[in-house]
Amino acid sequence: MPIGFVTLPIITKQINVNDYGVWTMFITLTSLIMPFTGLSLSVALSRFLPGEKNPDTVIEAFSSVILFKLLVTIIFSSILILFADDISRHFFDNQLYVVYACSLYLVITTLRPVLDRMLIINGKTKSRSIIRITDAYMGLIGIAISLYYGFGLKGMIIVFLITGLVTNMIYLYIVINQNGIKIPNFKLIKKYLLYSLPYLPASLSLWIVDLTDRFIINHILGIVPLGIFAACITIGRIPKMASVLLNYIILVSISKLYDEGKIGEVVTHIQYTLKYYMLICIPMIFGSYIISEDLLIIFTNDDIASSGSSLIPLITTSFFIFGIYNTINQILLLNKKTKYLAYIWGLALPMNIFLNFVLIPILDLQGAVISTLTTYLFVFFSTYVLAKKLISIKLDFIFLAKSLFSSLSMCLILLIDLEINLLNLLLKIIICVLIYFILMIVIKSFEQKEIHLIRSLLSLEKQNK
C-alpha cells in the first residue's frame, strides 16, 4: 500500500480542509520550483554515466552537478524570501511562515534527485529502496505524533523539514562514501546542459501541467475545494507512481544497452515495461470506478468523500495514460531528441491552462480532471508518433484484451455490497487481485522468460558491473 494512503487519513481526519489546502499548496509550490533548480541535470547523468568507463569522470560529473545545483537552488530560495509577503497572501492564506519553510525545504532537498540517480547508476537499488522507505515512514510517524499532540499544520511542516534533512544526509554519506568527491569540472556541466536544457521546457511544462490546476482551483474555487482535489489526487495517482518507478530504473539500463548498439534488447525492455505496467494498472482503473467512494469514506473525511468520489476514476485514467507516455518517451531521450519533447509540452501547457480556465468555472473540480486527461492524451499520441519513427515499438493489444477481460471479471467481487470499513475493503481487494492474476495465468497472458526479464530490470547490479 503506498504511504500516501496511510498518511492521507491521518492528516484529513485531524486538520480541517482549509489547512489541508494550505499543506497542498506547500507541496505544490516546492514541487513546481524544483524543475527550475534541477535543470534536468539528473536525467543527463542517467543518460551519460552508465556507459562511462573512467571513474574519475563519474566523480567529477557528480561533484560538478551537486555544486551547480546547490548554487541555483539558493538563488531561487532567496527570490521566495524576497517576495514572501505577496506569496503568502495569494497562496497560503497569509501564513508567512509557510513561504519561509518552502525556501528552506528547497535548499535541504535540492540534491536528492541527483543522489537518488547516483544510487541507481551505481547499482545500489536496495540501498535506495531502504532510504526511501525509511524516509516515508519517518515522515508518517512524525506527522502522526505532531498531530496527536495538537501541533497541526506547523508541526507537519517541521516534520517535513527534519525528515528531508536526515534523509539527504544519509544519501550524501552513501554516495560520497562510494564515489568520493573531487574539485568540480564545469566543462562537464556545459556538456550535460546541452543535453538537458532542450528537455527542460518539457520537464517544466510537465510539472506545470501536473500542478497548475491546483493554483487555478485555488484562484477560482478557493482553498477548501483545493483540499478536496488534492486528497483525490493522492488516491488516484498510483498508476503514475508505478510508471515513475519503472522508468526511473529503465533509463539507466537501456542507456547502456543503446550505447553498446543492442537496439533489439532496448526494444524488448521497453515493450515488456509497457506490458507489465498495463498488467498492474488496468485493474486499478476498473476498481477505481467501483470503490472510489468507499476509499474516500475510509481514508478521508465526510467533506471530501461527498465531493470527490466521481473524480478518482478519471484521475486514475489520466495517470495511466501519462504512464504509457512516460515509457514511450524513453526512446526520444535515448536518441537525444529532447527538443521534440519540448515542442510537445510547449503545446500541451497552454492547452491545459486554457482548458482549466474554461472548464473549472463550468464543471468545478471535474473540469480540472478532464483538462488533465485531454492534455495527457495529446502528449501520449504526439510522443508515440515521433518515437515510432526512431525505434519501432509494438503495443501488445492481445495482452491488453486479456487484461481488460480479467479486470472486468474481477470487478464482480467489488460489486458485492458489504459494510464500508477497512477490513471489508481489503478483503475484497485481496480476492480481486487473486482472481485477476489467476485468470491472467489461465489464459496464458505471459511466459516465464518475461518474468526473468522484469527481474533483471529491477536488479541493475549485474548490468552496471
Buried (B, 14 or more C-beta within 10 A) or exposed (E): EBBBBBBBBBBBEBBBBBBBBBBBBBBBBBEBBBBBBBBBBBBBBBBBBBEBEEEEBBBBBBBBBBBBBBEBBBEBBEEBEEEBEEBBEBBBBEBEEBBBBBBBBBBBBBBBBBBBBBBBBBBBBEBBEEBBEBBBEBBBEBBBEBBEEEBBBBBBBBBBBBBBBBBBEBBBEBBBEEBEBBEBBEEBBEEBBEBBBBBBBBBBBBBBBBBBBBBBBBBBBEBBBBBBBBBBBBBBBBBBEBBBBBBBBBBBBBBBBBBEEBEEBBBBBBBBBBBBBBBBBBBBBBBBBBBBBBBBBBBBBEBBBEBBBBBBBBBBBBBBBBBBBBBBBBBBBBBEBBBBBBBBBBBBBEBBBEBBBEBBEEEBBBBBBBBBBBBBBBBBBBBBEBBEEEBEBEBBEEBBEBBBBBBEBBBEBBEEEEEBEEEBBEBBBEBBBEBBBEBBEEEEBBEEEBEEBBEBBEBBEEBBE
